[in-house]
Amino acid sequence: MSCPPQLWQWHQQVSSAFPHLSKLQVSGLAWWSAGIALTGRVGISQISALLALVLGQKEGTVCQRLREWYLEAQAKRGGPRRDLEVTTCFGPLLGWLVRLLGDAEHRLALALDATTLGDRWTVLSVSVLVRSCAIPVAWKVLPAQAKGSWRPYWEGLLERLQGRVPADWLVVVLADRGLYARWLYAAIGRCGWHPFLRINLAVKVRPVGTESFDWLSRWMVQVGTSWKGEVDCFVQKKSRLRCTLLIEWQAGYEHPWVVITDLSAAEANIAWYALRAWIEAGFKDFKRGGWGWHHSKMQVASRVERLWLAMAVALVWTVSVGSQADSQRPVPCREHVPPTHVARKCGKRSQEQPAARCLSCPVRGRLGLLAALLTAQELPLLRLVAEPWPERVMPLKRAVSSTKARQQAQKQARKRRYKAARRRKRVA
């Protein structure tokens, strides 16, 4: 397919990032990701219509080529074709993001979590966290009702990413309470990375040098307390773990943060756990807040995994452009506005608390790409601009106070406990 110079630049970027793919596979991935990034949707009809206009091809022809990109080899037309093995792209994708981040900080945050699509799919995902976004770099699509442990899938995903981050980088891997397991802690360590896993209060621990274990729930008796140090976690010898325990309970939070890591107490900062929430923003970017994947009607897991690759690459493009634009926004300052300005009447915001974004990086990046195309400019260079990691746990702006709000919080807590229980069964 012939294409405008701007889109050919993107094609070259994709080809450089995935040199092991064939020309047809690179072209399909480039056109799919470009179509997703520019239309803001993952629907093949919209992407085909756009690319047909841009490439001067018939809409049906473009649609068929896009379909064959995610089909299995035996389902494609024109004789035997190569299957696109998505797992071979996980390592190159992570390496690409590391190169885009450059040598600014020499540290990286990854998050493990699972998302669902109704009662059809469960997706296990490892994502790179950058500027309030989460870019998936490895994933496994499972039927929502599939039975069995998730352990082999998580271990397989981590193995695919091993060795793709320079050894001198600090890499922390974050996960919520429902995913903690001794084997997961060990698997992260085998990659040369540092687990940063949240655990429940219903465990017994003892500080190193003491003999008796005590319930962790007795340590945290009130809001505003914090503690960190080296401990032996869990009573049973087969699950006992010597690690660093980080605890903090800030105002407005329903429960304290309790995190275990293999970093020393001097190196670790529990505030980093706040980065884990960004993976929820990443799932939102794939679904209702972005590409609209929740409308997908695909019935084959391998096809869903290939579509996730196109969405992840599209997210690399938009977040890269959006992070550059976001980093150049002026920082709001109340002192620079007149005394009668409405900003002075709003609630006070801590100087350490970053200002809320009115647009996410993927949205801002997509607008930047459209603006460049409309003005016939060269597309912005790919570069991820990270922001500083949090240094302290910020109190929530509004604590639960009213009866209705408390009931809603309790309902959400029950849902979280139910999901956590399901995940523990999968992990066991």
C-alpha positions as CSV (number, residue, x, y, z in Angstrom):
1,M,0.0,0.0,0.0
2,S,1.2,3.5,-0.8
3,C,0.7,6.1,1.9
4,P,1.4,9.7,2.8
5,P,4.9,10.5,4.2
6,Q,3.6,11.1,7.7
7,L,2.1,7.6,8.0
8,W,5.1,6.1,6.3
9,Q,7.2,7.5,9.2
10,W,5.0,5.6,11.6
11,H,5.3,2.5,9.5
12,Q,9.1,2.8,9.8
13,Q,8.9,3.2,13.6
14,V,6.8,0.0,13.9
15,S,9.2,-1.9,11.6
16,S,12.2,-0.8,13.7
17,A,10.5,-1.8,17.0
18,F,9.5,-5.3,15.7
19,P,12.3,-6.4,13.3
20,H,11.3,-10.1,13.7
21,L,7.9,-9.6,12.0
22,S,7.4,-10.1,8.3
23,K,6.6,-7.2,6.0
24,L,2.9,-8.0,5.8
25,Q,2.7,-8.3,9.6
26,V,4.5,-5.0,10.1
27,S,2.2,-3.3,7.6
28,G,-0.9,-4.7,9.2
29,L,0.2,-3.7,12.7
30,A,1.2,-0.2,11.4
31,W,-2.2,0.4,9.7
32,W,-4.2,-1.1,12.5
33,S,-2.5,1.0,15.2
34,A,-2.6,4.2,13.0
35,G,-6.3,3.7,12.4
36,I,-7.0,3.2,16.1
37,A,-4.9,6.2,17.1
38,L,-6.6,8.5,14.5
39,T,-10.2,7.4,14.7
40,G,-10.1,6.8,18.5
41,R,-11.9,3.5,18.0
42,V,-11.0,-0.1,17.4
43,G,-13.9,-0.9,15.1
44,I,-12.7,-2.3,11.8
45,S,-15.4,-0.5,9.8
46,Q,-14.3,3.0,10.8
47,I,-10.6,2.2,10.4
48,S,-11.2,0.6,7.0
49,A,-13.1,3.7,5.8
50,L,-10.4,6.0,7.0
51,L,-7.5,4.0,5.5
52,A,-9.3,3.5,2.2
53,L,-9.5,7.3,1.8
54,V,-5.9,7.8,2.8
55,L,-4.4,5.0,0.8
56,G,-6.6,5.3,-2.3
57,Q,-7.9,1.7,-2.0
58,K,-11.3,0.2,-2.0
59,E,-12.9,0.0,1.4
60,G,-13.6,-3.7,1.2
61,T,-10.0,-4.5,0.1
62,V,-8.6,-2.6,3.1
63,C,-11.1,-4.3,5.5
64,Q,-10.1,-7.8,4.2
65,R,-6.4,-7.0,4.7
66,L,-7.0,-5.8,8.2
67,R,-9.0,-8.9,9.0
68,E,-6.4,-11.3,7.7
69,W,-3.8,-9.6,9.9
70,Y,-5.5,-11.0,13.1
71,L,-6.8,-14.3,11.6
72,E,-5.0,-17.6,12.1
73,A,-2.9,-18.9,9.2
74,Q,-5.4,-21.5,8.1
75,A,-8.2,-19.0,8.0
76,K,-6.4,-16.6,5.7
77,R,-7.0,-16.4,1.9
78,G,-4.3,-17.1,-0.8
79,G,-2.6,-20.1,0.5
80,P,-0.5,-20.7,3.6
81,R,0.5,-17.7,5.6
82,R,2.5,-17.1,8.8
83,D,0.7,-16.9,12.1
84,L,1.4,-13.7,14.1
85,E,2.8,-15.0,17.4
86,V,1.8,-12.2,19.8
87,T,4.1,-13.5,22.6
88,T,7.2,-12.8,20.5
89,C,6.3,-9.1,20.5
90,F,6.2,-8.6,24.3
91,G,9.9,-8.3,24.8
92,P,10.5,-5.9,21.8
93,L,7.5,-3.8,22.9
94,L,9.0,-3.3,26.4
95,G,12.4,-2.6,24.9
96,W,10.8,0.0,22.7
97,L,9.3,1.8,25.6
98,V,12.6,1.7,27.5
99,R,14.3,3.4,24.6
100,L,11.5,6.0,24.4
101,L,11.9,6.8,28.1
102,G,15.6,7.3,27.6
103,D,18.1,7.8,30.4
104,A,16.2,10.5,32.3
105,E,15.5,8.5,35.5
106,H,16.8,5.0,35.1
107,R,13.7,3.6,36.8
108,L,10.5,1.9,35.7
109,A,7.2,1.0,37.3
110,L,5.2,-2.1,36.1
111,A,1.8,-3.2,37.2
112,L,0.1,-6.6,37.2
113,D,-3.7,-6.8,37.1
114,A,-6.6,-8.5,35.4
115,T,-9.5,-6.9,33.5
116,T,-12.7,-8.5,32.2
117,L,-15.1,-8.0,29.3
118,G,-18.4,-9.0,30.7
119,D,-18.7,-12.8,31.0
120,R,-16.7,-13.4,27.9
121,W,-13.0,-12.6,28.5
122,T,-10.5,-12.2,31.3
123,V,-7.2,-10.5,30.3
124,L,-4.1,-10.8,32.5
125,S,-1.9,-7.8,31.8
126,V,1.6,-6.5,32.6
127,S,1.7,-2.7,31.9
128,V,4.3,0.0,32.0
129,L,3.1,3.0,34.1
130,V,3.9,6.4,32.8
131,R,2.3,9.8,33.3
132,S,-1.0,8.5,34.7
133,C,-1.2,6.0,31.8
134,A,-0.6,2.2,31.6
135,I,0.7,0.8,28.3
136,P,0.3,-3.1,28.2
137,V,3.5,-4.9,27.2
138,A,2.4,-8.5,27.9
139,W,-1.0,-10.1,28.2
140,K,-2.9,-13.3,28.2
141,V,-6.6,-13.6,27.1
142,L,-8.7,-16.3,28.9
143,P,-12.3,-17.2,28.7
144,A,-14.0,-15.5,31.7
145,Q,-15.3,-18.8,33.1
146,A,-12.1,-20.8,32.5
147,K,-11.0,-22.8,35.6
148,G,-7.5,-23.3,36.8
149,S,-4.6,-21.4,38.3
150,W,-3.3,-18.2,36.8
151,R,0.2,-19.0,37.9
152,P,1.6,-20.4,34.7
153,Y,0.3,-17.4,32.7
154,W,1.8,-14.8,35.0
155,E,5.1,-16.6,35.1
156,G,5.1,-16.9,31.3
157,L,4.4,-13.2,30.8
158,L,7.2,-12.2,33.2
159,E,9.7,-14.6,31.5
160,R,8.9,-13.0,28.1
161,L,9.9,-9.6,29.5
162,Q,13.0,-10.7,31.3
163,G,16.2,-9.0,30.2
164,R,14.5,-6.2,28.3
165,V,15.3,-3.5,30.9
166,P,18.9,-2.4,31.5
167,A,20.4,-4.0,34.7
168,D,21.2,-0.7,36.2
169,W,17.6,0.5,36.2
170,L,15.3,0.3,39.2
171,V,12.2,-1.7,38.3
172,V,9.3,-2.1,40.7
173,V,6.4,-4.4,40.0
174,L,3.2,-3.5,41.7
175,A,0.1,-5.6,42.3
176,D,-3.0,-5.4,44.4
177,R,-4.0,-7.6,47.4
178,G,-5.8,-10.3,45.3
179,L,-2.7,-11.2,43.3
180,Y,-0.2,-11.7,46.1
181,A,1.5,-15.2,46.2
182,R,4.9,-16.4,47.3
183,W,5.7,-17.7,43.8
184,L,4.8,-14.3,42.2
185,Y,7.1,-12.6,44.6
186,A,9.9,-15.0,43.6
187,A,9.1,-14.8,39.9
188,I,9.5,-11.0,39.9
189,G,12.8,-11.4,41.8
190,R,14.1,-13.8,39.1
191,C,13.7,-11.1,36.5
192,G,16.0,-8.9,38.5
193,W,13.1,-6.6,39.5
194,H,11.7,-5.7,42.8
195,P,8.2,-6.8,43.9
196,F,6.0,-4.2,45.5
197,L,2.9,-6.2,46.4
198,R,0.0,-5.2,48.7
199,I,-1.2,-7.7,51.2
200,N,-4.2,-8.0,53.5
201,L,-4.2,-7.2,57.3
202,A,-5.3,-10.8,58.1
203,V,-1.7,-12.1,58.3
204,K,0.8,-12.5,61.1
205,V,4.3,-10.9,61.1
206,R,7.2,-10.4,63.4
207,P,10.0,-7.9,63.2
208,V,13.4,-9.4,62.5
209,G,15.1,-10.2,65.8
210,T,11.9,-11.0,67.7
211,E,10.4,-14.5,68.4
212,S,6.6,-14.1,68.5
213,F,4.3,-13.4,65.6
214,D,1.4,-11.0,65.9
215,W,-1.7,-10.1,63.8
216,L,-0.9,-7.3,61.4
217,S,-4.3,-5.8,62.1
218,R,-3.2,-5.0,65.7
219,W,-0.3,-2.8,64.4
220,M,-2.6,-0.4,62.7
221,V,-5.1,0.9,65.2
222,Q,-5.7,4.4,64.0
223,V,-5.5,6.7,61.0
224,G,-2.2,8.6,60.6
225,T,0.1,5.8,61.7
226,S,3.0,4.5,59.6
227,W,5.8,1.9,60.0
228,K,8.5,0.3,57.9
229,G,11.2,-2.3,58.6
230,E,12.4,-5.8,58.0
231,V,10.1,-8.6,59.1
232,D,9.3,-12.3,58.8
233,C,5.9,-12.4,57.1
234,F,3.4,-15.3,57.5
235,V,3.6,-18.0,60.3
236,Q,3.8,-21.2,58.3
237,K,7.3,-22.1,57.3
238,K,6.4,-23.1,53.8
239,S,5.0,-19.6,53.1
240,R,7.2,-17.6,55.4
241,L,9.0,-14.7,53.8
242,R,11.7,-12.3,55.0
243,C,11.0,-9.0,53.4
244,T,10.6,-5.3,54.0
245,L,7.2,-4.3,55.3
246,L,5.8,-0.8,54.5
247,I,2.6,0.4,56.2
248,E,0.8,3.7,56.1
249,W,-2.8,4.8,56.8
250,Q,-3.7,8.3,55.6
251,A,-6.9,10.2,56.3
252,G,-9.7,9.4,54.0
253,Y,-8.6,5.8,53.2
254,E,-10.9,2.9,54.2
255,H,-7.9,0.7,54.9
256,P,-4.2,1.2,55.4
257,W,-1.7,0.5,52.7
258,V,0.4,-2.6,53.6
259,V,3.1,-3.4,51.0
260,I,5.9,-6.0,51.0
261,T,9.1,-5.6,48.9
262,D,12.7,-6.9,48.7
263,L,14.0,-3.4,48.7
264,S,15.6,-2.1,51.9
265,A,13.5,0.1,54.2
266,A,15.9,3.0,53.3
267,E,15.4,2.5,49.5
268,A,11.6,1.8,49.4
269,N,8.9,4.4,49.6
270,I,5.3,3.3,50.1
271,A,4.0,6.3,48.2
272,W,5.1,4.5,45.0
273,Y,2.2,2.2,45.4
274,A,0.0,5.1,44.3
275,L,1.3,4.4,40.7
276,R,-0.7,1.1,40.7
277,A,-3.9,3.0,40.2
278,W,-2.7,4.1,36.7
279,I,-3.4,0.6,35.4
280,E,-7.1,1.2,35.9
281,A,-6.7,4.3,33.7
282,G,-5.0,2.1,31.1
283,F,-8.0,-0.3,31.1
284,K,-10.3,2.6,30.7
285,D,-8.3,3.8,27.7
286,F,-8.9,0.5,26.0
287,K,-12.6,0.5,26.8
288,R,-15.1,3.2,27.3
289,G,-12.6,6.0,27.8
290,G,-10.7,5.4,24.6
291,W,-10.6,2.7,21.9
292,G,-14.0,1.2,22.7
293,W,-12.8,-2.4,22.9
294,H,-15.8,-3.3,25.1
295,H,-17.9,-3.2,21.8
296,S,-15.7,-6.0,20.3
297,K,-17.6,-9.1,19.1
298,M,-14.5,-11.4,18.7
299,Q,-15.0,-15.0,19.8
300,V,-11.5,-16.3,19.5
301,A,-8.9,-15.6,22.2
302,S,-5.9,-15.5,19.8
303,R,-7.6,-12.8,17.7
304,V,-8.3,-10.8,20.8
305,E,-4.6,-11.0,21.7
306,R,-3.6,-9.7,18.3
307,L,-6.1,-6.9,18.6
308,W,-4.6,-6.0,22.0
309,L,-1.2,-5.7,20.3
310,A,-2.6,-3.1,17.8
311,M,-4.2,-1.2,20.7
312,A,-1.1,-1.3,22.7
313,V,1.0,0.1,19.8
314,A,-1.6,2.8,19.2
315,L,-1.3,3.7,22.9
316,V,2.5,4.0,22.5
317,W,2.0,6.5,19.8
318,T,-0.6,8.7,21.4
319,V,0.9,8.6,24.9
320,S,4.3,9.5,23.5
321,V,2.9,12.5,21.7
322,G,0.6,13.4,24.6
323,S,3.2,13.1,27.3
324,Q,5.4,15.6,25.5
325,A,2.5,18.1,25.2
326,D,1.5,17.4,28.8
327,S,5.0,18.1,30.1
328,Q,4.9,21.5,28.4
329,R,1.7,22.7,30.0
330,P,2.1,25.7,32.4
331,V,1.8,24.8,36.0
332,P,-1.2,26.6,37.6
333,C,-0.3,28.9,40.4
334,R,-2.8,30.8,42.6
335,E,-0.4,33.6,43.4
336,H,-0.4,34.7,39.7
337,V,-4.1,35.3,39.5
338,P,-6.0,38.4,40.8
339,P,-7.3,38.4,44.4
340,T,-10.9,38.1,43.2
341,H,-10.3,35.2,40.8
342,V,-12.5,32.2,41.3
343,A,-9.4,30.0,41.7
344,R,-8.6,31.7,45.0
345,K,-12.1,30.7,46.3
346,C,-11.7,27.0,45.5
347,G,-10.4,24.6,48.1
348,K,-6.8,24.7,48.9
349,R,-4.5,22.3,47.1
350,S,-1.2,21.1,48.6
351,Q,1.8,22.3,46.7
352,E,3.0,18.7,46.6
353,Q,-0.2,17.4,45.0
354,P,-0.1,17.6,41.2
355,A,-2.9,19.5,39.4
356,A,-5.6,17.4,37.9
357,R,-5.5,16.8,34.1
358,C,-8.4,18.0,32.1
359,L,-7.2,15.7,29.2
360,S,-5.4,12.4,29.5
361,C,-2.2,11.8,27.6
362,P,-3.8,9.5,25.0
363,V,-6.5,12.0,24.2
364,R,-4.0,14.9,24.0
365,G,-1.7,12.8,21.9
366,R,-4.5,11.9,19.4
367,L,-5.4,15.6,19.1
368,G,-1.7,16.4,18.5
369,L,-1.5,13.8,15.7
370,L,-4.7,15.2,14.0
371,A,-3.4,18.7,14.3
372,A,-0.1,17.7,12.6
373,L,-1.9,16.0,9.8
374,L,-4.3,18.9,9.2
375,T,-1.5,21.4,9.0
376,A,0.7,19.1,6.8
377,Q,3.5,19.1,9.4
378,E,5.8,16.3,10.3
379,L,4.6,14.0,13.0
380,P,6.1,14.6,16.4
381,L,9.1,12.5,17.3
382,L,8.4,9.5,19.6
383,R,9.6,10.2,23.1
384,L,8.0,9.3,26.4
385,V,8.3,12.0,29.1
386,A,7.8,10.6,32.5
387,E,6.9,12.5,35.6
388,P,8.4,12.2,39.1
389,W,7.2,9.4,41.3
390,P,5.2,10.4,44.3
391,E,7.2,11.0,47.5
392,R,4.5,10.8,50.1
393,V,1.0,9.4,50.4
394,M,-1.5,12.2,49.8
395,P,-4.7,12.3,51.9
396,L,-7.9,11.8,50.0
397,K,-9.7,15.1,49.3
398,R,-13.0,14.0,50.7
399,A,-13.4,11.2,53.2
400,V,-16.6,9.2,53.4
401,S,-19.0,11.1,55.7
402,S,-22.7,10.8,54.7
403,T,-24.7,7.6,55.2
404,K,-25.2,7.2,51.4
405,A,-21.6,7.6,50.7
406,R,-20.7,5.1,53.4
407,Q,-23.1,2.6,51.9
408,Q,-21.6,3.1,48.4
409,A,-18.1,2.6,49.8
410,Q,-19.2,-0.6,51.6
411,K,-20.8,-1.9,48.4
412,Q,-17.5,-1.2,46.5
413,A,-15.6,-2.9,49.3
414,R,-17.7,-6.0,49.0
415,K,-17.1,-6.1,45.2
416,R,-13.4,-5.7,45.7
417,R,-13.4,-8.5,48.3
418,Y,-15.4,-10.8,45.9
419,K,-13.0,-10.1,43.1
420,A,-10.0,-10.6,45.4
421,A,-11.4,-13.9,46.5
422,R,-11.8,-15.0,42.9
423,R,-8.2,-14.0,42.1
424,R,-6.8,-15.8,45.1
425,K,-8.5,-19.0,43.8
426,R,-6.9,-18.4,40.4
427,V,-3.5,-17.7,41.9
428,A,-3.5,-20.6,44.3
